[in-house]
Amino acid sequence: MSGGVARWFVHTVVVETCEGSGAYGNVYAAPVTLAPPNGVWVDGARKLVRNSAGVEVVSETSLATFNANAALFTPDSRVTINGVVSLVIKANAGDSGSLNLPTDHLEVNLT
């Protein structure tokens, strides 16, 4: 994706995908760095969102990235932005299907 929302993906984040729980808490995959031109766009606006259980929670940060990165952002995955670690609340794909619109992207809400 060279046009559309991709030109806004100028920030770098590190994602540690939550793979489930172990004897000592959550288990995370090796860190993956998303950097330009395959980076993300970060929005620091606070807002109310619903988590995977349908409960309203506060999201301190949101980010947008390519839909192809969706598997990285499972609930409770760790995301580091400028040294600050947050957890994934939920991720929503904006996918136009066969229309292949240039605005397709993944929105991720973080704690």
N, CA, C and O atoms as CSV, one atom per row, in Angstrom:
chain,resi,resn,atom,element,x,y,z
A,1,MET,N,N,0.856,-1.166,0.000
A,1,MET,CA,C,0.000,0.000,0.000
A,1,MET,C,C,0.897,1.223,0.000
A,1,MET,O,O,1.553,1.511,1.001
A,2,SER,N,N,0.934,1.932,-1.088
A,2,SER,CA,C,1.809,3.097,-1.158
A,2,SER,C,C,1.050,4.395,-0.926
A,2,SER,O,O,1.648,5.378,-0.487
A,3,GLY,N,N,-0.232,4.430,-1.203
A,3,GLY,CA,C,-1.020,5.637,-0.998
A,3,GLY,C,C,-1.935,5.460,0.196
A,3,GLY,O,O,-1.628,4.701,1.115
A,4,GLY,N,N,-3.054,6.157,0.183
A,4,GLY,CA,C,-4.031,6.004,1.250
A,4,GLY,C,C,-3.451,6.344,2.604
A,4,GLY,O,O,-2.719,7.323,2.750
A,5,VAL,N,N,-3.782,5.531,3.596
A,5,VAL,CA,C,-3.364,5.803,4.966
A,5,VAL,C,C,-1.896,5.478,5.215
A,5,VAL,O,O,-1.339,5.914,6.222
A,6,ALA,N,N,-1.258,4.728,4.331
A,6,ALA,CA,C,0.124,4.295,4.556
A,6,ALA,C,C,1.080,5.468,4.757
A,6,ALA,O,O,2.049,5.349,5.507
A,7,ARG,N,N,0.829,6.574,4.114
A,7,ARG,CA,C,1.746,7.714,4.251
A,7,ARG,C,C,1.753,8.285,5.668
A,7,ARG,O,O,2.659,9.039,6.022
A,8,TRP,N,N,0.759,7.938,6.479
A,8,TRP,CA,C,0.687,8.428,7.851
A,8,TRP,C,C,1.379,7.482,8.830
A,8,TRP,O,O,1.538,7.833,9.999
A,9,PHE,N,N,1.794,6.300,8.391
A,9,PHE,CA,C,2.396,5.308,9.285
A,9,PHE,C,C,3.875,5.615,9.509
A,9,PHE,O,O,4.749,4.906,9.011
A,10,VAL,N,N,4.143,6.675,10.260
A,10,VAL,CA,C,5.493,7.210,10.417
A,10,VAL,C,C,6.123,6.922,11.782
A,10,VAL,O,O,7.284,7.263,12.005
A,11,HIS,N,N,5.386,6.309,12.685
A,11,HIS,CA,C,5.910,6.039,14.021
A,11,HIS,C,C,6.451,4.607,14.115
A,11,HIS,O,O,6.077,3.735,13.331
A,12,THR,N,N,7.328,4.390,15.078
A,12,THR,CA,C,7.901,3.066,15.319
A,12,THR,C,C,7.375,2.528,16.646
A,12,THR,O,O,7.337,3.248,17.644
A,13,VAL,N,N,6.973,1.263,16.654
A,13,VAL,CA,C,6.541,0.595,17.881
A,13,VAL,C,C,7.181,-0.793,17.933
A,13,VAL,O,O,7.604,-1.341,16.916
A,14,VAL,N,N,7.239,-1.341,19.144
A,14,VAL,CA,C,7.694,-2.719,19.343
A,14,VAL,C,C,6.523,-3.494,19.920
A,14,VAL,O,O,5.917,-3.075,20.907
A,15,VAL,N,N,6.203,-4.630,19.301
A,15,VAL,CA,C,5.057,-5.439,19.715
A,15,VAL,C,C,5.544,-6.797,20.215
A,15,VAL,O,O,6.337,-7.468,19.554
A,16,GLU,N,N,5.055,-7.190,21.391
A,16,GLU,CA,C,5.291,-8.525,21.921
A,16,GLU,C,C,3.926,-9.192,22.011
A,16,GLU,O,O,3.148,-8.903,22.920
A,17,THR,N,N,3.640,-10.078,21.077
A,17,THR,CA,C,2.324,-10.697,20.981
A,17,THR,C,C,2.079,-11.646,22.147
A,17,THR,O,O,2.906,-12.507,22.445
A,18,CYS,N,N,0.934,-11.478,22.803
A,18,CYS,CA,C,0.547,-12.357,23.905
A,18,CYS,C,C,0.112,-13.698,23.312
A,18,CYS,O,O,-0.786,-13.766,22.473
A,19,GLU,N,N,0.775,-14.762,23.775
A,19,GLU,CA,C,0.480,-16.093,23.253
A,19,GLU,C,C,-0.330,-16.946,24.216
A,19,GLU,O,O,-0.573,-18.121,23.940
A,20,GLY,N,N,-0.752,-16.378,25.340
A,20,GLY,CA,C,-1.534,-17.115,26.325
A,20,GLY,C,C,-0.913,-16.989,27.701
A,20,GLY,O,O,-0.019,-16.174,27.928
A,21,SER,N,N,-1.406,-17.815,28.617
A,21,SER,CA,C,-0.937,-17.769,29.996
A,21,SER,C,C,-0.071,-18.977,30.298
A,21,SER,O,O,-0.285,-20.070,29.773
A,22,GLY,N,N,0.911,-18.753,31.157
A,22,GLY,CA,C,1.774,-19.828,31.628
A,22,GLY,C,C,1.747,-19.866,33.142
A,22,GLY,O,O,0.919,-19.208,33.771
A,23,ALA,N,N,2.641,-20.626,33.722
A,23,ALA,CA,C,2.694,-20.777,35.175
A,23,ALA,C,C,3.002,-19.463,35.881
A,23,ALA,O,O,2.630,-19.278,37.040
A,24,TYR,N,N,3.685,-18.543,35.183
A,24,TYR,CA,C,4.084,-17.280,35.803
A,24,TYR,C,C,3.424,-16.067,35.165
A,24,TYR,O,O,3.959,-14.962,35.251
A,25,GLY,N,N,2.278,-16.249,34.531
A,25,GLY,CA,C,1.578,-15.137,33.900
A,25,GLY,C,C,1.559,-15.272,32.393
A,25,GLY,O,O,1.750,-16.363,31.856
A,26,ASN,N,N,1.329,-14.162,31.712
A,26,ASN,CA,C,1.252,-14.180,30.252
A,26,ASN,C,C,2.590,-14.562,29.620
A,26,ASN,O,O,3.663,-14.244,30.131
A,27,VAL,N,N,2.480,-15.259,28.484
A,27,VAL,CA,C,3.654,-15.655,27.700
A,27,VAL,C,C,3.637,-14.811,26.428
A,27,VAL,O,O,2.607,-14.693,25.764
A,28,TYR,N,N,4.795,-14.221,26.093
A,28,TYR,CA,C,4.885,-13.311,24.948
A,28,TYR,C,C,5.857,-13.838,23.907
A,28,TYR,O,O,6.860,-14.470,24.238
A,29,ALA,N,N,5.548,-13.568,22.644
A,29,ALA,CA,C,6.431,-13.897,21.535
A,29,ALA,C,C,7.611,-12.931,21.535
A,29,ALA,O,O,7.603,-11.923,22.243
A,30,ALA,N,N,8.616,-13.249,20.739
A,30,ALA,CA,C,9.769,-12.359,20.602
A,30,ALA,C,C,9.302,-10.994,20.082
A,30,ALA,O,O,8.347,-10.926,19.308
A,31,PRO,N,N,9.956,-9.922,20.493
A,31,PRO,CA,C,9.561,-8.577,20.057
A,31,PRO,C,C,9.676,-8.403,18.545
A,31,PRO,O,O,10.617,-8.888,17.917
A,32,VAL,N,N,8.692,-7.697,17.975
A,32,VAL,CA,C,8.679,-7.352,16.551
A,32,VAL,C,C,8.624,-5.836,16.458
A,32,VAL,O,O,7.764,-5.207,17.075
A,33,THR,N,N,9.528,-5.248,15.699
A,33,THR,CA,C,9.546,-3.801,15.524
A,33,THR,C,C,8.841,-3.433,14.228
A,33,THR,O,O,9.171,-3.954,13.163
A,34,LEU,N,N,7.873,-2.537,14.326
A,34,LEU,CA,C,7.187,-1.986,13.160
A,34,LEU,C,C,7.689,-0.560,12.986
A,34,LEU,O,O,7.394,0.316,13.799
A,35,ALA,N,N,8.448,-0.334,11.923
A,35,ALA,CA,C,9.056,0.970,11.665
A,35,ALA,C,C,8.749,1.392,10.234
A,35,ALA,O,O,8.489,0.541,9.382
A,36,PRO,N,N,8.776,2.697,9.958
A,36,PRO,CA,C,8.510,3.167,8.593
A,36,PRO,C,C,9.420,2.464,7.588
A,36,PRO,O,O,10.592,2.235,7.889
A,37,PRO,N,N,8.927,2.122,6.430
A,37,PRO,CA,C,7.616,2.467,5.879
A,37,PRO,C,C,6.500,1.528,6.308
A,37,PRO,O,O,5.361,1.686,5.869
A,38,ASN,N,N,6.809,0.545,7.164
A,38,ASN,CA,C,5.792,-0.404,7.631
A,38,ASN,C,C,5.400,-0.130,9.070
A,38,ASN,O,O,5.036,-1.048,9.805
A,39,GLY,N,N,5.473,1.124,9.472
A,39,GLY,CA,C,5.216,1.514,10.848
A,39,GLY,C,C,3.743,1.669,11.164
A,39,GLY,O,O,2.883,1.004,10.587
A,40,VAL,N,N,3.483,2.558,12.091
A,40,VAL,CA,C,2.127,2.809,12.565
A,40,VAL,C,C,1.914,4.309,12.681
A,40,VAL,O,O,2.857,5.097,12.599
A,41,TRP,N,N,0.670,4.683,12.872
A,41,TRP,CA,C,0.309,6.055,13.209
A,41,TRP,C,C,-0.218,6.008,14.631
A,41,TRP,O,O,-1.072,5.176,14.939
A,42,VAL,N,N,0.269,6.879,15.510
A,42,VAL,CA,C,-0.100,6.864,16.919
A,42,VAL,C,C,-0.984,8.063,17.235
A,42,VAL,O,O,-0.689,9.192,16.844
A,43,ASP,N,N,-2.077,7.797,17.952
A,43,ASP,CA,C,-3.012,8.835,18.379
A,43,ASP,C,C,-3.103,8.764,19.895
A,43,ASP,O,O,-3.554,7.754,20.435
A,44,GLY,N,N,-2.688,9.805,20.586
A,44,GLY,CA,C,-2.667,9.816,22.044
A,44,GLY,C,C,-3.964,10.241,22.703
A,44,GLY,O,O,-3.972,10.510,23.904
A,45,ALA,N,N,-5.063,10.311,21.959
A,45,ALA,CA,C,-6.339,10.749,22.535
A,45,ALA,C,C,-6.943,9.667,23.432
A,45,ALA,O,O,-6.993,8.494,23.061
A,46,ARG,N,N,-7.395,10.075,24.603
A,46,ARG,CA,C,-8.065,9.159,25.531
A,46,ARG,C,C,-9.521,8.990,25.106
A,46,ARG,O,O,-10.191,9.964,24.764
A,47,LYS,N,N,-10.011,7.731,25.129
A,47,LYS,CA,C,-11.421,7.484,24.783
A,47,LYS,C,C,-11.912,6.208,25.425
A,47,LYS,O,O,-11.125,5.351,25.827
A,48,LEU,N,N,-13.222,6.093,25.517
A,48,LEU,CA,C,-13.854,4.874,26.035
A,48,LEU,C,C,-14.029,3.877,24.899
A,48,LEU,O,O,-14.509,4.230,23.821
A,49,VAL,N,N,-13.639,2.630,25.144
A,49,VAL,CA,C,-13.823,1.559,24.172
A,49,VAL,C,C,-14.357,0.337,24.920
A,49,VAL,O,O,-14.314,0.284,26.149
A,50,ARG,N,N,-14.851,-0.624,24.179
A,50,ARG,CA,C,-15.285,-1.888,24.784
A,50,ARG,C,C,-14.215,-2.940,24.548
A,50,ARG,O,O,-13.705,-3.090,23.437
A,51,ASN,N,N,-13.883,-3.666,25.609
A,51,ASN,CA,C,-12.894,-4.725,25.460
A,51,ASN,C,C,-13.550,-5.978,24.881
A,51,ASN,O,O,-14.726,-5.950,24.519
A,52,SER,N,N,-12.798,-7.075,24.791
A,52,SER,CA,C,-13.329,-8.290,24.170
A,52,SER,C,C,-14.484,-8.901,24.954
A,52,SER,O,O,-15.241,-9.701,24.405
A,53,ALA,N,N,-14.633,-8.538,26.232
A,53,ALA,CA,C,-15.760,-9.017,27.039
A,53,ALA,C,C,-16.953,-8.068,26.978
A,53,ALA,O,O,-17.987,-8.343,27.586
A,54,GLY,N,N,-16.827,-6.961,26.256
A,54,GLY,CA,C,-17.915,-6.004,26.118
A,54,GLY,C,C,-17.978,-4.961,27.219
A,54,GLY,O,O,-18.940,-4.196,27.291
A,55,VAL,N,N,-16.973,-4.918,28.072
A,55,VAL,CA,C,-16.926,-3.966,29.181
A,55,VAL,C,C,-16.257,-2.673,28.704
A,55,VAL,O,O,-15.246,-2.716,28.003
A,56,GLU,N,N,-16.830,-1.514,29.091
A,56,GLU,CA,C,-16.232,-0.232,28.735
A,56,GLU,C,C,-14.969,-0.008,29.558
A,56,GLU,O,O,-14.977,-0.122,30.783
A,57,VAL,N,N,-13.886,0.313,28.858
A,57,VAL,CA,C,-12.605,0.619,29.504
A,57,VAL,C,C,-12.018,1.850,28.833
A,57,VAL,O,O,-12.437,2.222,27.737
A,58,VAL,N,N,-11.052,2.482,29.484
A,58,VAL,CA,C,-10.409,3.674,28.932
A,58,VAL,C,C,-9.201,3.261,28.103
A,58,VAL,O,O,-8.335,2.522,28.572
A,59,SER,N,N,-9.154,3.741,26.882
A,59,SER,CA,C,-8.000,3.563,26.016
A,59,SER,C,C,-7.211,4.864,26.054
A,59,SER,O,O,-7.740,5.922,25.713
A,60,GLU,N,N,-5.954,4.794,26.466
A,60,GLU,CA,C,-5.101,5.981,26.558
A,60,GLU,C,C,-4.461,6.325,25.222
A,60,GLU,O,O,-4.124,7.482,24.972
A,61,THR,N,N,-4.292,5.319,24.357
A,61,THR,CA,C,-3.618,5.498,23.078
A,61,THR,C,C,-4.242,4.569,22.054
A,61,THR,O,O,-4.656,3.458,22.381
A,62,SER,N,N,-4.307,5.030,20.810
A,62,SER,CA,C,-4.725,4.179,19.701
A,62,SER,C,C,-3.637,4.228,18.648
A,62,SER,O,O,-2.885,5.199,18.562
A,63,LEU,N,N,-3.559,3.197,17.861
A,63,LEU,CA,C,-2.637,3.225,16.740
A,63,LEU,C,C,-3.305,2.610,15.529
A,63,LEU,O,O,-4.241,1.819,15.651
A,64,ALA,N,N,-2.817,2.981,14.363
A,64,ALA,CA,C,-3.298,2.427,13.104
A,64,ALA,C,C,-2.110,1.838,12.371
A,64,ALA,O,O,-1.014,2.399,12.398
A,65,THR,N,N,-2.324,0.710,11.720
A,65,THR,CA,C,-1.272,0.055,10.953
A,65,THR,C,C,-1.917,-0.754,9.837
A,65,THR,O,O,-3.129,-0.679,9.634
A,66,PHE,N,N,-1.125,-1.518,9.124
A,66,PHE,CA,C,-1.635,-2.342,8.035
A,66,PHE,C,C,-2.413,-3.532,8.583
A,66,PHE,O,O,-2.052,-4.087,9.620
A,67,ASN,N,N,-3.478,-3.925,7.889
A,67,ASN,CA,C,-4.254,-5.097,8.294
A,67,ASN,C,C,-3.390,-6.349,8.370
A,67,ASN,O,O,-3.686,-7.251,9.154
A,68,ALA,N,N,-2.344,-6.421,7.583
A,68,ALA,CA,C,-1.458,-7.588,7.590
A,68,ALA,C,C,-0.785,-7.796,8.947
A,68,ALA,O,O,-0.294,-8.889,9.227
A,69,ASN,N,N,-0.757,-6.764,9.791
A,69,ASN,CA,C,-0.149,-6.864,11.119
A,69,ASN,C,C,-1.131,-7.325,12.194
A,69,ASN,O,O,-0.764,-7.373,13.368
A,70,ALA,N,N,-2.351,-7.661,11.831
A,70,ALA,CA,C,-3.401,-7.981,12.808
A,70,ALA,C,C,-3.002,-9.091,13.776
A,70,ALA,O,O,-3.318,-9.002,14.963
A,71,ALA,N,N,-2.324,-10.123,13.309
A,71,ALA,CA,C,-1.971,-11.256,14.173
A,71,ALA,C,C,-1.026,-10.858,15.310
A,71,ALA,O,O,-0.934,-11.575,16.307
A,72,LEU,N,N,-0.329,-9.738,15.179
A,72,LEU,CA,C,0.575,-9.275,16.232
A,72,LEU,C,C,-0.174,-8.705,17.431
A,72,LEU,O,O,0.336,-8.730,18.552
A,73,PHE,N,N,-1.377,-8.193,17.201
A,73,PHE,CA,C,-2.081,-7.397,18.208
A,73,PHE,C,C,-3.222,-8.156,18.872
A,73,PHE,O,O,-4.359,-7.685,18.873
A,74,THR,N,N,-2.929,-9.338,19.444
A,74,THR,CA,C,-3.937,-10.073,20.197
A,74,THR,C,C,-4.171,-9.341,21.525
A,74,THR,O,O,-3.291,-8.610,21.979
A,75,PRO,N,N,-5.332,-9.520,22.154
A,75,PRO,CA,C,-5.571,-8.869,23.445
A,75,PRO,C,C,-4.459,-9.196,24.445
A,75,PRO,O,O,-3.965,-10.323,24.495
A,76,ASP,N,N,-4.077,-8.200,25.234
A,76,ASP,CA,C,-3.042,-8.273,26.260
A,76,ASP,C,C,-1.617,-8.303,25.708
A,76,ASP,O,O,-0.670,-8.455,26.480
A,77,SER,N,N,-1.441,-8.161,24.385
A,77,SER,CA,C,-0.090,-8.047,23.839
A,77,SER,C,C,0.525,-6.749,24.335
A,77,SER,O,O,-0.182,-5.773,24.583
A,78,ARG,N,N,1.856,-6.742,24.480
A,78,ARG,CA,C,2.562,-5.545,24.937
A,78,ARG,C,C,3.023,-4.735,23.730
A,78,ARG,O,O,3.571,-5.275,22.769
A,79,VAL,N,N,2.788,-3.428,23.803
A,79,VAL,CA,C,3.206,-2.513,22.746
A,79,VAL,C,C,4.022,-1.402,23.397
A,79,VAL,O,O,3.554,-0.738,24.322
A,80,THR,N,N,5.240,-1.204,22.910
A,80,THR,CA,C,6.117,-0.170,23.453
A,80,THR,C,C,6.228,0.964,22.447
A,80,THR,O,O,6.639,0.761,21.305
A,81,ILE,N,N,5.852,2.172,22.891
A,81,ILE,CA,C,5.928,3.387,22.077
A,81,ILE,C,C,6.752,4.397,22.847
A,81,ILE,O,O,6.359,4.809,23.939
A,82,ASN,N,N,7.885,4.803,22.303
A,82,ASN,CA,C,8.762,5.786,22.961
A,82,ASN,C,C,9.081,5.396,24.408
A,82,ASN,O,O,9.103,6.253,25.290
A,83,GLY,N,N,9.327,4.115,24.650
A,83,GLY,CA,C,9.687,3.646,25.981
A,83,GLY,C,C,8.526,3.370,26.907
A,83,GLY,O,O,8.736,2.854,28.005
A,84,VAL,N,N,7.308,3.694,26.509
A,84,VAL,CA,C,6.126,3.470,27.328
A,84,VAL,C,C,5.455,2.175,26.882
A,84,VAL,O,O,5.132,2.007,25.706
A,85,VAL,N,N,5.247,1.254,27.838
A,85,VAL,CA,C,4.637,-0.037,27.529
A,85,VAL,C,C,3.140,0.016,27.826
A,85,VAL,O,O,2.725,0.426,28.910
A,86,SER,N,N,2.337,-0.403,26.850
A,86,SER,CA,C,0.886,-0.472,26.985
A,86,SER,C,C,0.432,-1.869,26.607
A,86,SER,O,O,1.187,-2.641,26.016
A,87,LEU,N,N,-0.807,-2.186,26.952
A,87,LEU,CA,C,-1.384,-3.479,26.585
A,87,LEU,C,C,-2.505,-3.281,25.574
A,87,LEU,O,O,-3.219,-2.279,25.615
A,88,VAL,N,N,-2.653,-4.232,24.675
A,88,VAL,CA,C,-3.723,-4.178,23.680
A,88,VAL,C,C,-5.053,-4.481,24.354
A,88,VAL,O,O,-5.196,-5.497,25.035
A,89,ILE,N,N,-6.023,-3.593,24.162
A,89,ILE,CA,C,-7.394,-3.831,24.616
A,89,ILE,C,C,-8.131,-4.609,23.532
A,89,ILE,O,O,-8.732,-5.650,23.797
A,90,LYS,N,N,-8.077,-4.085,22.303
A,90,LYS,CA,C,-8.726,-4.735,21.166
A,90,LYS,C,C,-8.152,-4.170,19.878
A,90,LYS,O,O,-7.514,-3.117,19.865
A,91,ALA,N,N,-8.398,-4.897,18.796
A,91,ALA,CA,C,-7.976,-4.448,17.474
A,91,ALA,C,C,-9.139,-4.657,16.510
A,91,ALA,O,O,-9.795,-5.698,16.536
A,92,ASN,N,N,-9.389,-3.667,15.664
A,92,ASN,CA,C,-10.472,-3.729,14.678
A,92,ASN,C,C,-9.916,-3.491,13.291
A,92,ASN,O,O,-9.207,-2.514,13.052
A,93,ALA,N,N,-10.243,-4.394,12.377
A,93,ALA,CA,C,-9.777,-4.250,10.997
A,93,ALA,C,C,-10.789,-3.449,10.188
A,93,ALA,O,O,-11.985,-3.740,10.213
A,94,GLY,N,N,-10.303,-2.442,9.474
A,94,GLY,CA,C,-11.104,-1.704,8.505
A,94,GLY,C,C,-10.760,-2.271,7.142
A,94,GLY,O,O,-9.765,-1.878,6.533
A,95,ASP,N,N,-11.577,-3.189,6.665
A,95,ASP,CA,C,-11.255,-3.920,5.444
A,95,ASP,C,C,-12.387,-3.757,4.443
A,95,ASP,O,O,-13.530,-4.116,4.726
A,96,SER,N,N,-12.068,-3.217,3.277
A,96,SER,CA,C,-13.098,-2.999,2.253
A,96,SER,C,C,-13.294,-4.206,1.339
A,96,SER,O,O,-14.045,-4.127,0.367
A,97,GLY,N,N,-12.631,-5.315,1.638
A,97,GLY,CA,C,-12.812,-6.532,0.849
A,97,GLY,C,C,-12.385,-6.356,-0.591
A,97,GLY,O,O,-11.302,-5.842,-0.868
A,98,SER,N,N,-13.229,-6.779,-1.501
A,98,SER,CA,C,-12.890,-6.747,-2.924
A,98,SER,C,C,-12.798,-5.325,-3.487
A,98,SER,O,O,-12.282,-5.132,-4.588
A,99,LEU,N,N,-13.291,-4.333,-2.750
A,99,LEU,CA,C,-13.180,-2.950,-3.212
A,99,LEU,C,C,-11.737,-2.455,-3.158
A,99,LEU,O,O,-11.350,-1.569,-3.921
A,100,ASN,N,N,-10.935,-3.034,-2.245
A,100,ASN,CA,C,-9.522,-2.690,-2.111
A,100,ASN,C,C,-9.300,-1.174,-2.003
A,100,ASN,O,O,-8.484,-0.603,-2.727
A,101,LEU,N,N,-10.025,-0.547,-1.104
A,101,LEU,CA,C,-9.906,0.895,-0.911
A,101,LEU,C,C,-8.573,1.255,-0.258
A,101,LEU,O,O,-8.033,0.455,0.506
A,102,PRO,N,N,-8.039,2.425,-0.537
A,102,PRO,CA,C,-6.747,2.819,0.031
A,102,PRO,C,C,-6.813,3.169,1.515
A,102,PRO,O,O,-5.784,3.473,2.118
A,103,THR,N,N,-7.993,3.133,2.111
A,103,THR,CA,C,-8.131,3.479,3.526
A,103,THR,C,C,-8.169,2.247,4.423
A,103,THR,O,O,-8.358,2.389,5.632
A,104,ASP,N,N,-7.998,1.049,3.880
A,104,ASP,CA,C,-7.983,-0.159,4.706
A,104,ASP,C,C,-6.871,-0.051,5.744
A,104,ASP,O,O,-5.736,0.280,5.403
A,105,HIS,N,N,-7.191,-0.329,7.021
A,105,HIS,CA,C,-6.188,-0.287,8.069
A,105,HIS,C,C,-6.710,-1.000,9.303
A,105,HIS,O,O,-7.902,-1.289,9.411
A,106,LEU,N,N,-5.812,-1.279,10.226
A,106,LEU,CA,C,-6.130,-1.908,11.500
A,106,LEU,C,C,-6.044,-0.846,12.588
A,106,LEU,O,O,-5.033,-0.153,12.694
A,107,GLU,N,N,-7.089,-0.710,13.395
A,107,GLU,CA,C,-7.050,0.220,14.532
A,107,GLU,C,C,-6.899,-0.592,15.803
A,107,GLU,O,O,-7.655,-1.532,16.046
A,108,VAL,N,N,-5.910,-0.221,16.617
A,108,VAL,CA,C,-5.606,-0.931,17.860
A,108,VAL,C,C,-5.759,0.031,19.020
A,108,VAL,O,O,-5.177,1.115,19.014
A,109,ASN,N,N,-6.548,-0.363,20.025
A,109,ASN,CA,C,-6.731,0.442,21.229
A,109,ASN,C,C,-5.855,-0.118,22.332
A,109,ASN,O,O,-5.825,-1.327,22.560
A,110,LEU,N,N,-5.134,0.772,23.023
A,110,LEU,CA,C,-4.176,0.390,24.065
A,110,LEU,C,C,-4.545,0.994,25.408
A,110,LEU,O,O,-5.209,2.028,25.482
A,111,THR,N,N,-4.096,0.320,26.483
A,111,THR,CA,C,-4.311,0.833,27.840
A,111,THR,C,C,-3.437,2.055,28.067
A,111,THR,O,O,-3.465,2.642,29.148
